[in-house]
Every structure is written in C-alpha cells, then in structure tokens.
Amino acid sequence: MTLNLPLPDSIQNFINEQVAIKGYSNAAEYILHLIRQEQARTARVEFLIL
C-alpha cells in the first residue's frame, strides 16, 4: 500500500533529520520503524491487561 501524507515543513524536516542521524535509508523506513514500535508497545499493554 502506498500512503501519501501532506506534512508541515517542520515535521518533514524532523523526519529528514532522524533519517540522517539514525541511519535509515529513507523516510518510509523510519516511519515504518515507528509504526512497528507502536504495534509492539500496544501488544505489550494488551498482554499486561489480560
């Protein structure tokens, strides 16, 4: 799936900085990493609730 999001310049700049600092190949890789982290966090919370 392709997702196109309009982002304010400040957020785009932040993403670009994080890509460069943390060694991601591109913005998509960085954002995918953030989503996976959130999925893992949510799974841990759900596990603890059960």
C-alpha positions as CSV (number, residue, x, y, z in Angstrom):
1,M,0.0,0.0,0.0
2,T,1.2,3.5,-0.8
3,L,0.2,6.3,1.6
4,N,0.7,9.9,0.7
5,L,0.5,12.3,3.6
6,P,0.8,16.1,3.4
7,L,3.2,17.1,6.2
8,P,4.1,20.5,7.5
9,D,7.7,21.5,6.8
10,S,8.7,21.3,10.4
11,I,7.7,17.6,10.6
12,Q,9.3,16.8,7.2
13,N,12.5,18.5,8.5
14,F,12.4,16.4,11.7
15,I,11.9,13.2,9.7
16,N,14.8,14.0,7.4
17,E,17.0,14.7,10.4
18,Q,16.1,11.5,12.1
19,V,16.7,9.5,8.9
20,A,20.2,11.1,8.6
21,I,21.0,10.8,12.3
22,K,19.8,7.3,12.9
23,G,20.9,5.8,9.6
24,Y,17.6,4.9,8.0
25,S,17.6,4.5,4.2
26,N,14.7,6.9,3.7
27,A,11.7,8.4,5.4
28,A,9.4,5.4,4.7
29,E,11.8,3.1,6.6
30,Y,11.9,5.5,9.6
31,I,8.1,5.8,9.7
32,L,7.7,2.1,9.3
33,H,10.0,1.6,12.3
34,L,7.9,3.9,14.4
35,I,4.7,2.1,13.5
36,R,6.3,-1.3,14.4
37,Q,7.4,0.1,17.7
38,E,3.9,1.3,18.4
39,Q,2.5,-2.1,17.5
40,A,4.9,-3.8,19.9
41,R,4.0,-1.3,22.7
42,T,0.3,-1.9,22.1
43,A,0.7,-5.6,22.2
44,R,2.7,-5.4,25.5
45,V,0.0,-3.3,27.1
46,E,-2.8,-5.6,25.9
47,F,-0.8,-8.6,27.3
48,L,-0.4,-6.9,30.7
49,I,-4.1,-6.0,30.8
50,L,-5.1,-9.6,30.2
